[in-house]
Structure formats: structure tokens, C-alpha cells
Amino acid sequence: MPSAAPGHRKKVHFKVPPARAPARRQPSGAQEEGTSWRSPLVLLQVLPLLWRCRTQKLKVLGAITAGVATSLWVWYLSSAGEGLVSQNLRHDSRDALPVTSRAKDELESSVGDDAQEGCTISRGYANSRIDGTDHLHVFPPEKCMELCSKQEGCTCWSWKDDGFCRLGTSTFCTYVASEDDDRWMFGECISAKLKQLMHKGELLSAPAPAAGAAQGAASAAHPAGPAAVSASADAGKSLSGPAGAPAASIPGPFLGSVAASVPGAATAASLATVPTTVAASPPAAKVASTSPQVIPVLIFTYTRAVYLQRALDSVLRHRTQPELHPITASQDGAHEGVRSVLEKSLADGRLAQVWRFSANPTLRSGYHRLCAHYKWALGKMFDELGHTQLIILEDDLEVAPDFFSYFQATLPILRSDSALFCVSAWNDNGKPTTASDAQAIFRSDFFPGLGWMLLNSFWLDVRDRWPAAYWDDFVRRADVRKGRHCLRPEVSRSHTFGEQGVSQGRFYAMHLAPNLLHSKDMDWSKMDLSRVSSASNFDNFLIEEVKGAEVASLAELSTAVAKAPGQRAIVIRYQDSNWHAHARYFGLMDDEKEGIRRGTYRGVLPFTWLGRRTYLVRDWPLEAERHGIG
């Protein structure tokens, strides 16, 4: 273990439990002198004989001997048995043990003055048990322990010999077997203040704040964005963070429910996650994370490291204002390749935060796991950090150069119109043959997903009834949508390359891969979006479009195109019974969810065909015009 340079470290004294040698398995036939009679096997063999003795009417002798044997058994369990049981529960002899006197002497020469209060150090792996923050380039392990002792709210730390250090809280700060646990060390650091809070019961009894209160508190606590710590090659610098860091969440029920908060703590923790935050280089002008202008980005990732790298490269390449779009990545599990990609982006400051989510192992499918991950991460963004709007991406999405301009321009419409619940960058029917008007934007009754923005108000509406699986189909349900719409472009501003994923590539080759991703930058703030600014405006727009269009059936299409002058729009009538034939004729997706067809609004599907505006219309607004109604 590296020793500190003279004069730079001071010897301190740890408060550690008394050293106890590990219970070791003896070779076959070998026993400690004088302890063979305490063997559990011997007692197990003797007890039946004693009971038999009792049943053979030697009642007095049987009762006495049985009582003595029982007492010996209880005494054995309370003394020697403890070491044997604990040994059998672990995988090998590399168990995490309290600091021995020798290890203590080695450590005392290399830890600073403030690190001694209530800390222990043990060999072994405990990283997965800790909910907290990750730090890089921390050497030696004692430095990680020192950082934990200095960080308010830190009760457990874990260190790896590559300089990785995790600080946070743990329900059980104990050893967990792993393949490389000889590379790990861990320990507990219980501060005096935390001990006092635990003694008073405040950590268990403090009520969770109401949603509105939590949002207000987060707004006040985050004047310059979510809490951050800086990564540095110098050990010990990774704990620097802005004043007013968020309160640490005390682990609650599964999926990160918050039971209470410790004021002033610098980490956010839960039973289901390990949040990690690293600050980017400060921009010239800081914008509050809860400012109306800021739209944070949340990227979900699991085990597809190559996909994640491609997605991050695209998003970061087109994000020209980092202060308006801080990016948080939420990783499900601990896939090493994904973790490496995220750590690299953390180190260079391109990500604002990284969270780590651990799903319940009893979840039945990838859809259940993804749904639980969404609920947990959305709760953190809205309920804990107090954001008012959010862009959601997954690790198999690329974005267009004007992706962020598009969302900035449509955010005021989403905020002002209660008939909207989302803005999406994706058009399900965005193939080059049916989508060529890059400036076109429409309302839709169908939720597209694949790069979308929502408000805190919608999250509050669905949070308490979030489903166990298939969250996207849940959002499309009539009782969830409540007649509300989404905005979506004609030419997609996102593109999925995720042939491998939870859905097993369903529809990918036929409908998703061919979709067109807009390739040019466009300033959406200069676009006239008045026609979609309200439902009534969009209704009037469609009524006027259909009124001036050439109306035909599918059989009459060729004649209608020939008759329509210039770029006059074409309306093609369809019925529910022949919808599939119409959709397939134009290469459109013909499925529906909850009775709503992809991209449609009141049964109308706008698209571009052969360079001409085209509408598939079922009844409205043709029937409305005929009867003089809107």
C-alpha cells in the first residue's frame, strides 16, 4: 500500500470494532485442541440418542441430559457458531473483515485528520450495495474512505484499484461476492451528525415533501442546475460542488421511493439507484435548471454500449447550447461497456449527470424492466430535481441538426395549450416517399415517442398509475390521453437505429429503418407555427385544406392527380373496413393502438406523396362541411 510523503499525512486513530480472526475451515480430521466436543456434527448425533433415552422411560436422566445438551447447543451458536455461519454464507476466504491491528497501523500513516470518526476498512466487493456518487482517479483506498468521512450523509464507501470510488448510503454495508473482489475495498463511515439523527429517529420519521413543495425546494436549491461534482486526476477534488446541493434521499421502498431527506447532504440516493454527477466546464452564462428556457435531456440506456456511443455523439454534436440542455444518462444495471462510455463523457464534462438503476430481479420481461426504469428516472427528474419540462431519448436514437431548435420553438405551445400532452421529433410515416416537407408540423392523436418532450403536469397526471409494462401503450390509452394531442413533424428530427432491443426489431426493417432523418439545420424560431398553436387553429387549417383539395377514392387516384392543377392537395376517402388497403398502397404503417392510427388527427392523416400534399380522410371534416359543423 502506497505510503504518504512525510509531512503530508498525520497519524490518526480509527474507531473500529475489535479485530476478530476469520473462522477457517480445518483440514479433514484436524480440529483445534479441546474443541472437538463443540462440533455441531457431534451434537446433532448426540441429541437423537438423548431423546431416545428419554423415551425409554429413563425420564429423569433423559430430561437432564437433553437440557444440558440443548444448553450446550445454544452456547455453541452464540460463540463459535457465529464465525462458522458467517463463513458458510460467503463464497470464499476473501471475506470482508474488520480492520486488523496490522492493517490499522498501515492505514494510520496515510489518512488525513478529518477521516477518523467512525470509519472502517475491509477487503472485498460491496459496490452494488451502495447508493450514491461515483468518483474517478482516487488513490489510495484510504482517500476514498477519507472523502466519505468528510461528505455529509455518506455511510458506506467502495474503492477499486483502478481509482474508482463510490460514496453514499447502504442499508447493508457488507461484502458481496464477485469475481474480482480481491481488487476492491470498502467500509463504513458514520458521522457524528448522522449518528445523532439516527438516534433521534429523524431519518425514519421525516415525511416526504409534497410534489409541489419538492418542486419549489428543488428550484431554490438548484440555481445553476443539478448538483455536480468535478472529476479530477487529483485525488480528493471530486467532491467539489456548488453551494445549495440537493438533499440526500434516504433509501425507501423499491424503485427509489423517498422516505425522508437529510438537509444539506450532497448526494441523492435510493435503494434502486446510484446517481452520479459530474459538472461540465461552466458556460459563459449560467441558466437556472428550472428556468423556462431550460429543457433537460434524459437518455435511457441498458447494455448497448456501441449504440449509446453513437447516440451520444449525435446528441452532443447538435447541442449548441449546453446550458439550455443539460444531459442526464440513466443506466439500467452495471454493464461495463456502457459504464465506460458514460464515465468518459462524465470526465470530459459533456454529461451533467449519470444515474444507475437496479431493477427488481423478479421482473418478468425487458418491458417490465424498462417501464420500472422510466418511472424511477422520471420521478427523479420531476419530483426530486423539480424540472418543469424534459426531453426523453433512448440509446438507439440519433437526432437532426435542428432537433433542439425544434423543441425550443414548440415548448411555448406545449405550455400554453392544455389540449397537448407531448411534442415528438418522430413521424411514424416519415419515409422519403411520404415525408418531404421539412417545415410541416401537425397535431396527432397518436403518441409517437422516439424523442419526445413532456411537462411536469403530465407526469403528475400519470405518475401514480404508471403501468408495470408497456409504458408507451399506456400513454396511448384513451383514459390517459384524455383527448389530448401531440405535435409531430412530417420529416423526423430523430431516427432509430435500434434493431436490437426489447422489441426484438419488430417493424424495424420495413418501417423504422427507412424513415428519413432531417439533415439540415433550420431555425424553428423563425417558423410560423400558428396553425398548430391550438386545436381550433389546426381544425380550421384542415377544414380549409380539405375544402380546396381534389377529393377522390383510391380507385380514382390517377384521374384525380391528372385533374388537380399545380400543387393542389388531394383528399382520399377511406373507411375503417379498407384502411389497411389504403395504408399499404402508400407504404404507411397500417396498425393502430387504442383505436388510433399512427399519425392521424380526428381520423385525418396528412403526408406528402409525389411532391403533393395528400390527406387520407375517413369522415371529418368532409362530413362536418356537408352538415355545416366544425
N, C-alpha and C positions, 0 to 999 in steps of 0.2 A: 504494500500500500504506500502511495507516494507520501513523503513527509514534507511539511511546510518549511519554507525558508526561515531561518532564525529571525526572531523579532517580528514576524508577521502573524504568528498564531500564538495564542495563550492557552495554557493548560486549564481545563475546566473539569468539573465533576458532574457526571451524569446521575440522574435519579433513575436507576434501573432495577428491575426485580433481581433478587438473588440468583446467582448463577446456579444452574442445575444441569448436571451431565445428562445427555440423552440416554434413554433406555436403549440398549443394544441387544440384538439377538445373539445368543450364545451358540457356539458350535454344537452339533449333535452330541448329546451325552455330557456336555460341560455345563456346570452350574456353579453359582457362587457358593463359597463355603458357608454353611449354616443357613442357607435359604431354600434348600430343596423342598422342605416341608411346606413352603409357601406357594408352590407351583399350583396354578389353577387346575391343571390336569389331575394332580393328586387329590385335590379337594373334590373335584367332580366325581372321581372314582370312589371316594370315601363316603360321600353323602348318601348314595343309594344303599350302601351296606348299613349305614346307621339307621336309615328309615326302615330297612328290613328288620334290623334288630328290634326296633320299636314295635313292629307288627307281630313279632314272635313273643309277645306278652312280656318282654323284659321292659316294662313300661318306664320304670324309674331310670334305669341305666340308659335306655333309648332316649328319653326326653332330655337327660342331662347331656349326653354326648351330642345329640342333634343341636341343642342350644349352643354348646361350645363350638361346634363346627360352623354353625351359622355366624356366630360372633367373629370367628377367625376369618371367614369369607368376607364379611363386611369390612373388617380391619384391613384385609389384603387389598380390597378395591380402593379404600381410602388412602393407601400408601403406595405400595409397589405397583398396584394395578394401573394407576394414572399414567405412568410412563409407558406401560405396555399398550394400553388402549390408544393413547395418542400416537404411538409408533405405528400401530396397525392401521390407523386411519390414513396415514401418509404413504406415499409411494416408495420412498427410499430413504437412505440415511442422510440425505442432504436437507433435513428438516430445518425450518426456521426456528432458531433458538434465541433466548435472551442473551445479551452480551456477556461473554465470559470475562473474567478479570483480565486475561491477557489481551483480548480484543479491546476491552475498555482502555487499557493502558496505551494501546496503539492509536486509538482514536483521540485520546485526550490531547495529543500533541498537535492536532490539525484542525480543530474546530474553534470558531470564534466565541467571544464572551457571551453572546446572546442566545446560544444554541443549546444550553444545558438543561433547560427547565422541562422535566418530564419526558425526555426523548429516549428511545431505544433503537438499536440497530441489529438486524438479523440477516442471515443469508437465506436466499430463496426468492421465489416469484410471488408477488401479491398484487401486481399491477391491475389486473382485471377487477379487483375488489374496490378500487379507489375511484371516486367521482371527484374530478377537479380539473386542474390545468396542467398541460404538458409544457416542458421546457427543454431546450436543446443545449448542448455544449456545457454541461455541468459536470465538473470534475473537482475532487474525488467524490465518492458517495456521501461522505460526511458533509459536503457542501449542500447536497440535496436535503439532508436532514436539517442543516442549519437554516436553509430557506424555509422549510416547513415550520420550524420553531418561531421564525420571525413573521410568518404570514398568519394573520389573524383568521381563525376558523379552520386552519389546517390541522388535521388529527392523524393523517396517515401519509406516508411518502413511499415512493418506489424508485429505484435507480438501476440503470443498466450500464454495463461497462463501455458502451459507445457514447456515454454522456447524456442519455435520455433520463429525464427526471419528471415524475408526476407528483403533484401536491394536491391534497384535497381531503375529503372525508370518506369514511368507510364504516359501514355497520359492523363488519368484522375485519379488522386489520390483521389478517392472518395469512399464513402460507397457502398457496395454491400450486399444485404440482404442474410443471411444464417441462418441455424437452430441453430447454436451455436455462433452467433455473440456477445453474451454477454461475451464470453471468449477472444475476440480479441480487439486489439487497433491498431491504425495506425496514420500516419501523414506525412507531407511533410517536407523536409529539403532542401532548395535551397541555395547552397553555393554561396559565392560572385563571385567565378570564373565562375560558371555555369551561374549565372545571367548575368555576363559580356558577356559570349559567346552568350547567348540567345539574349541579347540586340543588339549585333553586327550582329546577323543573321547567325553566323558561323555554328550553329547546323543544319540549314536547307539548307545551300547553299554548304557545302563542298561536292565535288564529291566523289563517292565510288571509291576505288582504282581498277585498272585493276587486272585481275586474276593473272597475273604474278607478279605484284607488291605486291599484297596481300600475295602471297606465300613467296616472298622474305622477306617481312616485318615480316611475322609470323616466318620465320626461325630465323631471328635475335632476335625476341622478346621472343623466347622460347628456350633458351639454355639448359634447363633441363626439357622440357615437358610442357604441357598445364598449364595455370595459376592455382594455387591451393591456398586454404586456409585451415588452420588446425582446426579441431574440437577439442574442449577442454571443460572440465567441468567448467573451469573458464570463467566467462563472460568476453567478450572483447577480448579474444585471438583468436577468429575465423576469424579475419581479416588479420592475418599474412600471407604473401605470398612472393614468390620470386621476386627479382628485375626484371624489364622488363616484368611485367604482361601485358596481351593483352589489346588493346584499347577497350573501351566500345562501342558497336554498338548502335546508336540511332535508336529507333523504326522507321521502314519504313512501306511499304505496307504489306499486309497479307502474312503470311508464312515467316516472318523474313527477308525480303529484307532490306539491309543496305542502309540507306540514307546518313549517314556520320559517322565520328568517333571522339571521344574526346581523344586526346593524353594523355596517362598516366593513364587513368581510369582503374580500377581493375576488372570490370565485363563485360561480354558480354550479351547484352540484345536485344530482338526483340519483336514485337507485338505478336508473336506466341509461345513464349517460356519463360521458367525461367531456365537458366543454373545454375547448382550447382556444385561447385568444392571443393573437399576436398583432401588434399595431403596424400599419404601413407607415411609410415616411409621411409626415404631416403635410397636407396640401397647403397651398398659399392662403386659401380662405376656408376656414372650417365651417361646416354647416351642421346644425344640430341633427342628431339621428332621427328625431321625431318632427323635424321641420316638414311643412307641407311639400317642399321641393324634393325631399329625400325619398327614394324608393329603394329600399334594401333588396338584395337578391339572395335567395336561399336555394342552394344546389343540393339535391339529394344524391347520394352515392352509396354503393354497396361493395361489389367485388370486381368491378370492371375498370382496372387501372388505366388501360390503354384508352378506353372510351373517355374516362374522366380527364385525362390529359388533353385529348382532342377538344372536349367541350370547354375546358378552362382556357385553352389557347384561343378559341374563338371568342368567348365572352370577354376575356381580358383585352384582346386585340381591338375590339369595337367599343370598349368602355373608355370614353374620352374624359369623363368627369368622375373619378373615383370617389370624391367626396359626396356626390349625389347618389352613388350606387355601391355602397359597401357590400362585399360579398361574404356570405357565410356558407360554409360547406358542412353538411351534416352526414357523417359516415355511419352506416349501419354495420356493426361488427368491427373487427380489427384486422382486416385484410392487409397484409404487409405492403403489397404493391400500391394499394390505394393510399395507405398511410404515408408512404414515401412521397407520392405525388403531392399530397396535401402539406407535408412538412416542408417541402421545397418551396411551395407557394407561400407558406407562412413565413419562411425565413427571408424571402425577398420582399415581403410586405404587400403582396398582391391580394391576399385574402385578409379580411378583417377578423374572422373567427373560424374555428373548426370545432365541431361538436362530435362526440362519439356516442352512438346509441347502441344499447344492447337489448335485443328483442327477447321476449319470453320464449324459452326453448320449446314450450308446448304449443306454440302457434302452428296451425295445421299446414299452411302453404306460404309461398312467397307473397301472395296477395295479402294475406293476413299480416305478414311481417311489414310489408310496405305501408299498409294502412296504419298500423301502430306507429311506425316511424313518422309518418305525416302528422298524426295527431300530436305526438310528443314535440316535434320540432315547431309546428305552428303555434303550439301553446307557449313555447319559449319565446318566439319572435313577438307574438302579440301580447300575451298575458304577462310575461316576465320583463321583456325589454320595452314594451309599450309602443311598438311601431304601429302606425296607422294605415300603412299600405305595404304591399310586399309583392315581388315578382318571384314566381316559383319556376325552377328549372330542374331537370334531371341530368344525369351524367352521360346521356346519349343524344344531347341536343347541341346543335350549332346555331348561331344567331346571325342575322343580317347586319350590315354596317349601320343601318338606321334603326336597329332594334330598340335602343334606349331612347332615341328621339321619338319613336312611335309611342312608347309608354308615357313619356313625359307629356306629350300632347293630348293623350286620351285620359290622363289621370283626372283633370278637372271635370270632364264629362262623367266619369265614373263616380266622382264625389257628389256631383250635383243632382244626379238622376237616380232616384230610388228604384226605378224600373230596370236598372242594370245591376248585375252582381259580379261581373268579371270583364276583363279585357284580355283577349288571347292574341298571340302572334301567329297562330296556326290556322290554316284553312284545310279542312279535310279533303276538299276537292281542288287542291291547288296545283294540279298537273299543268304543264305548259299548254296543253290543248284546251283547258277550261279556265285558265287564270293567266291573264296577261296585262291587266290594268293595275299597275303598281300603285296608283293613287286611290284606288277604290277601297272603301271600308263599309261594312254593313253590320246591322244588328242580326242576331241569330238567337233562336230559342234553344239551340243545341249547344251544350258546353263542349268546346273543342279541346281544352287543355293544351299540353305540349308547349309550355312557355306562356304563362298567364299571370295576370295581376288581380289581386283581390284586396278588399278593405277589411279592417278590423271588425267593422259592423257585421259583415257576412260571417266571419269566423265566430263571433259571439252567437250568431243565429244557429250555427250548426255544431258548435263545439260539444255541447252536452249530449248530442245524439249521434256523434261520429260513429260510423259503422265499424264492424270487425274486419271487413274485407271489401274490396272493390269500391274504393272511395270515389272514383270518378263516376261510376254509375250511380252512386248515392247522390252526388251533386246534381245529376240529371233528373232525379225523381221529381215528380210534379209537386209533392208536398215540401220539397226543399227549394226548388226553383221558384215556386210561388208566382209563376207568370213573369218572372224577371228574365232579362236577356243578357247576352254577352256581345261585345264588339269583336269583330274579327276582320282581317284584311282579305282581299282577294288573292294577292300574292303573299305567301307566307313569309314572316320575318323570323321563323325558326324552322329547323329541319332536323328530323331524327335519323340517326344512322344506327339505331339500336336494334339490329336484327336479333341479337342475343339478349334475352332479358326475361322478365317474369312472364310475359305474354307469349314466349316461345316464337316470336317472329310472325304472329298471326297478322295477316293482311299486309305484311311488310313489303314483299316483293311486288305485289300488284298495285297497292295504293299508297304506301308511305314513301318508299324509296324514290319513286318518280316525281314526288312533289317538288315544286320549284322553290328555291330559296332566293329571295331578292338579293342581288349582288351589288347594288349601287347605294351610295349614301343619299339620303333625302331628308330635308329639314321639315319635319312634320309640323313644326310651329307655324309654318307659312301656309299650311294646307287649310282649306275651308272645310271644317268638319260639322257645319251647322245642320246638315241633313241627318246626321246620326246623334245630334246633341240631345234629342228627346224622342220618345216613342211616337208622339204625334207628328213631329217633323219627318221621321222616317216613314210613317204611314203615308203622309202626304206625298213624299218623294216617290214611293212605289205606286201610288194611285196615278200620279201624273205620268210616270214611266210606262205603266201598262196601258193607260189611255191612249198614248201616242204610238204604241207598238203595233206591229203586224201580228195578228192572232191566228194561230194555225194548230192543227193536230200534228202528231208525229208523221203521219202518212202524207200530210200536205207540206212538210218542211221545205222540200226542194222548191216547190212553187212559191212558197212564202218568201224564201230568200231571194228568189229571182224578182219578185214583185216589189220587195221593200227597197225604196231608194236609198242611196248613200249608206250611212251607218245607222239606219233606223233600227230600233230594238225589235226583237222577235219574242213573242209570248207563245209558249207551247202548253196546251191544256193536258192535264193528266188526271187520272182517278186513282184512288187507293189500290184498285184491283190491277192496274197496269203500271204502277210506279216502278217496279223493278225493270220492266222492259225499257222505259224511258231513261232511267238512270244508266243502264248498261249501254244504251245506244251512244251516250255521250261520254262513257268511261267514268261515270260518277260512282261514288260509294252508295250502294243501294240498301244498306242496313239501316235500322232505326233503333233508338233507345227510348224507352218510356213513351212510345208513340210519336217521337220527334225524329225527323230525318236530318241527317248531317247537313249543317249549313243553312237550314231553312228558317224562315221567319213567317209565321202565320201561314205556313204551307207554301211559301214562295221561296224558290232557290235561284238567286242571281249568280250568273257566271258569264264568262266570255267564250264565245265559240266562233271560230273562223274570223276573229277580229271584231265581232259584233256582240253588243250587249244582248244577252239571252236570259229569259226567265221561264222556269218551269212553274206553272201556276195550277193549283188544284181548284179553288173556287174564289177566295178573296184575292184581289179586290174586284175581280170581274163580276161576281155575283153582287157585291156591295154596290158597284157602279150601276148595275142593272136595276137594283131596288132603291137606289138613291141613298145608301147608307155608307158610313165610313168604315 
